[in-house]
C-alpha cells in the first residue's frame, strides 16, 4: 500500500510539473506573439498609402545605414555622459516618386545594438514597424501611393535616430 501511495504522489507531482511547464510555455508563447505583433508591414488600410513587400522589382535602390555617432565604446566620454549613446540613420532624408517601387536596404552596422524602423504618416499613424537586428541587412520594396512627407524613427533611440521620406508626384511624361 505504501508503494501505491508513493506512485500516486509521484504521478501527482509529475502532472503538477507538467501543468506548470504548460502554463510557462503558454506565457512565453504569448510574449513571443506580442513581440511579433509589435513588428509588422503595412496592413490593408496602410497599404493604400504605402505598399511594402519583401521582394519585387524596383526602379530605384537606397541603402540606409545605422550609424553610431557617439557610443560608450568609441564616443567622447563627455558627450556620452551628457546625451547618452547617440545613433542616426544615414541618409536621414529620402526623396521618392509616388507609385515608383524603390528597394530600401537597411544595414544595421552595430554588432551589439538592435534598432528598428517605424514609418508614420502625416497624422502620426504608424504604417509599419520592423526590427533591424545587429549586423544584418534587410531589404524591402516600398511603393508610396500618396505624395507627402513621411517620418521614420528608431523607437529605441529617439529623438536623434529619425528621418523623413518626401514622396513627390510621378515624373510628367
Backbone bond lengths (Angstrom), bond angles and torsions (degrees), N, CA, C in turn:
res aa  C-N    CA-C-N  psi(-1)  N-CA   C-N-CA  omega(-1)  CA-C   N-CA-C  phi
1 X - - - 1.443 - - 1.520 110.87 -
2 X 1.329 117.35 -37.99 1.460 120.98 179.10 1.514 110.08 -62.21
3 X 1.342 117.70 -38.58 1.463 120.95 178.94 1.523 111.27 -63.79
4 X 1.347 117.69 -38.31 1.461 119.19 -179.39 1.522 111.40 -69.04
5 X 1.360 117.25 -33.44 1.457 119.49 176.51 1.515 110.29 -68.44
6 X 1.306 117.15 -40.44 1.464 120.53 177.25 1.514 110.02 -62.46
7 X 1.287 116.53 -42.55 1.454 120.44 -179.89 1.527 109.78 -65.18
8 X 1.319 117.23 -43.22 1.458 121.09 178.70 1.524 110.22 -63.85
9 X 1.329 117.42 -41.79 1.465 121.44 178.66 1.524 110.31 -65.23
10 X 1.327 116.58 -41.82 1.462 120.31 179.37 1.524 110.50 -64.50
11 X 1.319 116.41 -41.83 1.466 120.45 178.78 1.530 109.70 -64.86
12 X 1.319 116.38 -43.29 1.467 120.66 178.19 1.523 111.21 -60.12
13 X 1.333 117.06 -43.24 1.469 121.47 178.35 1.521 110.87 -64.06
14 X 1.330 116.55 -41.38 1.464 120.71 179.86 1.524 110.31 -64.64
15 X 1.334 117.11 -42.85 1.464 120.65 178.49 1.525 110.26 -63.58
16 X 1.326 116.66 -43.17 1.461 121.04 178.15 1.538 110.48 -60.51
17 X 1.327 116.50 -44.28 1.469 120.77 179.30 1.521 110.68 -62.84
18 X 1.328 116.88 -40.68 1.468 120.68 177.81 1.527 111.47 -63.85
19 X 1.340 116.83 -40.95 1.458 120.39 178.02 1.528 111.17 -63.54
20 X 1.327 116.80 -43.17 1.469 120.92 178.01 1.531 109.96 -61.71
21 X 1.329 116.86 -44.60 1.468 121.14 179.19 1.525 110.85 -62.82
22 X 1.341 117.45 -39.77 1.469 121.04 179.56 1.520 110.78 -65.72
23 X 1.329 117.55 -42.01 1.470 121.18 178.07 1.522 109.95 -64.01
24 X 1.329 117.18 -43.37 1.471 120.61 179.07 1.523 110.57 -63.09
25 X 1.324 117.40 -41.74 1.473 121.13 178.87 1.525 110.38 -64.44
26 X 1.328 116.99 -40.73 1.467 120.51 178.35 1.518 110.42 -63.91
27 X 1.339 116.98 -43.44 1.470 120.64 177.47 1.524 110.57 -61.13
28 X 1.334 116.31 -42.94 1.453 120.42 -179.39 1.525 110.61 -65.88
29 X 1.339 117.41 -43.24 1.462 119.07 179.99 1.521 110.51 -66.94
30 X 1.346 118.71 -33.61 1.461 121.11 174.30 1.526 110.34 -62.81
31 X 1.341 116.56 -40.92 1.464 120.39 178.40 1.526 110.91 -64.57
32 X 1.329 116.70 -40.74 1.469 120.42 178.30 1.521 109.98 -65.41
33 X 1.353 116.80 -43.68 1.471 119.91 178.37 1.516 110.56 -62.06
34 X 1.332 117.76 -41.23 1.460 120.96 179.47 1.529 110.18 -63.62
35 X 1.335 117.02 -43.09 1.462 120.41 179.11 1.525 109.94 -63.31
36 X 1.319 117.87 -41.70 1.457 120.70 179.34 1.524 110.93 -66.17
37 X 1.343 117.74 -33.34 1.460 120.23 177.94 1.526 110.88 -66.33
38 X 1.325 117.58 -24.85 1.450 121.13 179.83 1.524 112.08 -72.25
39 X 1.315 118.26 -16.79 1.459 122.98 179.67 1.514 108.32 -118.86
40 X 1.324 116.26 126.10 1.455 119.61 -175.69 1.518 110.37 -162.55
41 X 1.324 114.91 157.42 1.457 122.68 172.43 1.527 107.50 -90.07
42 X 1.331 118.55 170.72 1.468 119.45 -178.40 1.531 112.76 -57.34
43 X 1.336 115.23 136.96 1.461 120.64 175.72 1.529 108.49 -81.44
44 X 1.326 117.07 -172.66 1.470 121.22 -175.83 1.530 111.77 -59.23
45 X 1.326 116.97 -42.85 1.465 120.03 -179.40 1.530 110.96 -67.19
46 X 1.320 117.12 -45.48 1.469 120.88 -179.48 1.526 111.43 -68.16
47 X 1.336 117.40 -27.07 1.468 120.95 179.97 1.523 112.90 -68.38
48 X 1.318 117.14 -12.97 1.467 119.20 172.62 1.533 109.88 -73.37
49 X 1.322 116.33 -21.22 1.465 121.94 178.79 1.522 110.30 -96.18
50 X 1.331 116.29 -47.48 1.468 121.28 -179.69 1.523 108.88 -147.40
51 X 1.318 114.80 133.50 1.451 120.94 173.59 1.520 107.17 -101.93
52 X 1.318 116.80 132.59 1.461 121.54 178.80 1.522 107.59 -129.62
53 X 1.331 115.31 123.83 1.460 120.55 179.49 1.524 108.83 -127.38
54 X 1.327 115.53 158.03 1.465 120.33 179.13 1.518 112.30 -80.38
55 X 1.322 117.45 -14.76 1.468 121.03 -179.69 1.517 108.33 -147.75
56 X 1.304 115.48 163.50 1.455 120.08 177.61 1.518 110.49 144.97
57 X 1.312 114.86 172.30 1.458 121.75 179.59 1.522 108.90 -86.48
58 X 1.319 115.77 134.64 1.463 120.80 -179.54 1.521 109.78 -127.37
59 X 1.336 115.82 146.78 1.457 119.55 177.38 1.521 112.31 -89.47
60 X 1.313 117.20 -16.61 1.473 122.15 -179.19 1.518 109.14 -138.89
61 X 1.335 114.54 162.42 1.463 119.80 176.79 1.514 109.35 -140.48
62 X 1.330 115.04 138.06 1.464 121.92 177.39 1.515 107.58 -133.87
63 X 1.319 116.19 137.86 1.467 121.04 173.93 1.520 107.50 -106.45
64 X 1.330 116.12 126.42 1.456 122.41 177.82 1.523 107.20 -111.23
65 X 1.321 115.38 120.44 1.463 121.85 -178.91 1.520 110.51 -99.84
66 X 1.330 116.11 150.65 1.461 120.13 166.75 1.527 105.72 -95.04
67 X 1.308 115.82 129.52 1.457 120.94 -177.06 1.517 111.03 -116.40
68 X 1.315 116.29 136.18 1.457 121.73 173.10 1.528 106.78 -89.72
69 X 1.321 116.95 108.73 1.461 121.45 -178.33 1.521 110.16 -83.82
70 X 1.304 116.66 -49.74 1.465 122.27 177.70 1.523 107.42 -146.44
71 X 1.328 115.85 107.90 1.464 120.77 -178.84 1.518 109.47 -126.11
72 X 1.311 115.21 160.64 1.477 120.06 -174.16 1.525 113.13 -58.30
73 X 1.339 117.20 -30.82 1.460 119.76 -177.67 1.534 112.79 -73.68
74 X 1.337 117.35 -34.14 1.472 119.28 -172.74 1.519 114.75 -132.75
75 X 1.321 118.35 -13.83 1.467 120.45 -173.88 1.512 112.65 -79.43
76 X 1.326 116.11 163.23 1.466 119.37 174.67 1.528 110.57 -58.88
77 X 1.307 116.55 128.89 1.470 122.03 -176.70 1.519 111.39 -54.88
78 X 1.357 116.55 -42.50 1.472 119.91 -178.50 1.526 111.10 -63.36
79 X 1.319 116.53 -40.35 1.468 120.72 -179.44 1.517 110.42 -66.07
80 X 1.323 115.99 -48.04 1.463 120.12 -178.72 1.524 110.42 -64.27
81 X 1.329 118.23 -39.92 1.466 119.44 -179.70 1.527 111.15 -69.64
82 X 1.333 117.74 -30.64 1.467 120.47 -179.32 1.537 112.40 -83.66
83 X 1.334 117.63 -43.32 1.463 121.32 -174.56 1.530 113.54 -106.65
84 X 1.313 118.13 -13.81 1.458 120.98 -170.63 1.521 108.10 81.68
85 X 1.314 116.58 -175.00 1.460 119.35 178.95 1.524 109.31 -69.59
86 X 1.326 115.61 139.53 1.461 121.17 -177.22 1.527 108.43 -121.66
87 X 1.333 114.71 127.99 1.464 122.20 178.18 1.523 108.23 -124.79
88 X 1.335 115.92 163.03 1.462 120.77 177.73 1.519 110.10 -148.33
89 X 1.333 115.41 157.62 1.451 121.94 167.95 1.525 107.43 -90.79
90 X 1.315 116.41 141.95 1.460 120.28 176.03 1.525 108.86 -135.96
91 X 1.325 117.71 116.26 1.465 127.55 0.95 1.526 110.69 -75.75
92 X 1.318 114.71 160.61 1.462 118.83 176.79 1.532 111.19 -106.61
93 X 1.333 116.53 4.08 1.456 121.64 173.48 1.522 108.34 -136.60
94 X 1.326 115.61 128.75 1.466 121.90 -177.73 1.525 107.23 -131.51
95 X 1.324 116.75 135.26 1.463 121.47 173.96 1.521 108.35 -113.77
96 X 1.324 116.49 129.72 1.460 123.10 -178.98 1.524 109.58 -132.08
97 X 1.312 115.75 160.10 1.461 120.90 173.67 1.534 109.55 -96.70
98 X 1.307 114.35 140.45 1.463 121.52 177.81 1.528 109.32 -60.15
99 X 1.311 116.24 140.94 1.467 125.68 176.74 1.529 114.03 64.79
100 X 1.332 118.09 16.38 1.468 121.99 173.50 1.526 108.61 -109.72
101 X 1.320 117.94 113.41 1.471 120.30 179.84 1.536 110.87 -61.52
102 X 1.314 115.61 131.97 1.461 121.93 -179.94 1.521 109.23 -129.74
103 X 1.321 115.80 126.34 1.458 120.97 176.07 1.518 107.88 -80.43
104 X 1.307 116.30 121.51 1.468 120.81 174.00 1.513 106.59 -112.66
105 X 1.321 114.46 120.01 1.465 121.32 179.88 1.527 107.66 -106.40
106 X 1.321 115.82 124.09 1.465 122.53 -179.90 1.520 108.49 -99.26
107 X 1.331 116.65 127.84 1.460 121.91 176.17 1.522 107.46 -116.45
108 X 1.323 117.29 113.88 1.460 120.08 172.43 1.527 106.81 -89.17
109 X 1.307 116.62 106.27 1.463 122.41 -175.09 1.521 113.42 -82.43
110 X 1.324 118.20 -8.95 1.464 120.51 -178.45 1.530 110.46 -88.09
111 X 1.309 114.91 132.21 1.457 120.42 179.54 1.509 113.93 -81.39
112 X 1.323 116.76 -20.89 1.460 119.22 -176.13 1.524 113.26 -122.62
113 X 1.331 117.13 11.45 1.460 119.47 -178.92 1.523 110.86 -130.83
114 X 1.318 114.66 128.41 1.454 121.28 175.22 1.524 107.40 -89.97
115 X 1.315 116.16 144.77 1.456 122.14 174.69 1.517 107.68 -128.73
116 X 1.333 115.80 174.37 1.450 120.30 172.20 1.523 108.27 -142.90
117 X 1.321 114.89 171.93 1.458 121.64 -179.63 1.517 106.61 -134.89
118 X 1.339 115.40 115.25 1.454 121.02 178.18 1.521 107.78 -118.26
119 X 1.337 115.77 123.82 1.458 122.79 179.69 1.517 108.42 -103.93
120 X 1.361 116.14 131.21 1.463 120.56 179.61 1.525 109.78 -126.09
121 X 1.333 115.48 154.14 1.461 119.66 178.31 1.530 109.85 -87.39
122 X 1.331 116.90 -174.78 1.466 122.25 -176.97 1.525 112.51 -62.64
123 X 1.330 117.38 -22.04 1.469 122.02 178.56 1.521 112.15 -95.77
124 X 1.334 116.91 12.25 1.471 124.22 -179.25 1.524 113.01 65.44
125 X 1.333 116.97 22.39 1.472 120.56 174.79 1.521 107.68 -82.37
126 X 1.323 116.30 130.18 1.461 121.11 -178.34 1.525 108.91 -71.55
127 X 1.338 115.54 125.14 1.459 121.50 179.18 1.520 111.70 -95.46
128 X 1.331 116.04 -34.92 1.466 121.20 179.17 1.517 108.48 -159.03
129 X 1.332 114.81 161.15 1.466 120.60 179.20 1.526 107.18 -154.40
130 X 1.332 117.16 114.82 1.462 120.93 -178.86 1.520 110.28 -123.46
131 X 1.313 115.07 152.54 1.465 122.09 177.24 1.524 108.18 -90.12
132 X 1.340 116.27 140.44 1.466 122.98 176.42 1.529 107.81 -116.06
133 X 1.328 117.69 90.07 1.466 120.84 -176.21 1.532 111.94 -65.32
134 X 1.337 117.05 155.31 1.468 121.43 179.60 1.534 112.23 -55.81
135 X 1.329 114.98 138.09 1.470 123.83 175.70 1.531 112.99 52.75
136 X 1.327 116.43 40.30 1.469 121.29 178.86 1.518 109.71 -125.77
137 X 1.348 113.90 152.89 1.460 121.96 171.69 1.525 107.34 -113.33
138 X 1.322 116.18 131.94 1.464 121.68 176.47 1.518 107.86 -128.37
139 X 1.327 116.91 137.68 1.464 121.30 -179.10 1.520 110.65 -121.90
140 X 1.330 115.07 140.47 1.454 122.43 176.78 1.523 108.59 -141.11
141 X 1.323 116.23 146.25 1.453 121.20 174.66 1.531 107.39 -99.52
142 X 1.338 115.51 117.64 1.454 123.16 -179.74 1.534 108.54 -101.35
143 X 1.330 116.11 132.69 1.460 121.15 171.55 1.524 106.69 -131.34
144 X 1.324 115.66 108.35 1.460 120.45 178.84 1.524 108.64 -83.94
145 X 1.334 115.87 135.31 1.461 121.70 -178.91 1.526 111.55 -106.73
146 X 1.319 117.14 -1.26 1.463 122.68 176.85 1.519 108.69 -133.51
147 X 1.321 115.54 141.26 1.464 120.56 174.50 1.525 108.29 -78.08
148 X 1.309 115.92 158.49 1.456 120.04 176.73 1.515 111.58 143.19
149 X 1.313 114.26 -174.01 1.455 122.44 -178.96 1.525 108.48 -108.32
150 X 1.323 116.35 124.17 1.462 122.98 -178.41 1.520 108.31 -118.47
151 X 1.309 116.52 132.96 1.465 121.41 178.60 1.521 109.86 -95.36
152 X 1.344 115.00 150.31 1.456 119.70 172.20 1.516 109.38 -135.33
153 X 1.336 115.05 154.10 1.464 122.17 -173.43 1.514 111.28 -144.45
154 X 1.308 115.32 154.23 1.456 121.77 158.98 1.520 104.09 -97.91
155 X 1.322 117.22 113.98 1.463 119.89 -176.49 1.526 112.38 -71.84
156 X 1.340 116.38 -12.27 1.462 120.42 179.71 1.521 111.88 -85.81
157 X 1.332 117.14 -19.52 1.465 121.21 -176.10 1.527 111.42 -136.85
158 X 1.338 116.97 56.02 1.463 118.18 177.84 1.524 110.36 -81.95
159 X 1.272 121.98 161.35 1.459 126.82 -3.07 1.531 112.50 -94.74
160 X 1.341 116.02 -9.37 1.467 118.32 -172.20 1.522 114.35 -70.46
161 X 1.320 118.39 -26.86 1.464 120.43 -178.72 1.523 108.01 -91.00
162 X 1.334 114.23 81.65 1.461 120.69 -175.86 1.524 109.14 -151.57
163 X 1.321 115.60 172.30 1.447 119.66 178.68 1.513 111.18 -172.16
164 X 1.336 115.06 -172.19 1.454 120.72 -177.47 1.525 111.00 -140.21
165 X 1.323 114.26 148.50 1.453 121.76 172.99 1.527 106.20 -118.79
166 X 1.328 116.11 119.71 1.459 121.63 176.17 1.523 107.26 -97.85
167 X 1.325 116.02 120.74 1.455 121.86 179.13 1.527 107.46 -106.08
168 X 1.330 115.08 118.09 1.472 121.40 -178.32 1.526 109.33 -106.58
169 X 1.332 117.16 161.42 1.469 119.65 179.67 1.528 111.28 -60.34
170 X 1.330 116.43 159.41 1.461 119.70 177.99 1.523 110.88 -61.28
171 X 1.311 115.12 156.10 1.458 120.70 178.83 1.530 109.36 -65.46
172 X 1.340 116.26 133.79 1.466 120.81 178.63 1.532 108.72 -69.45
173 X 1.320 115.87 137.30 1.474 119.34 -178.21 1.491 111.11 -117.79
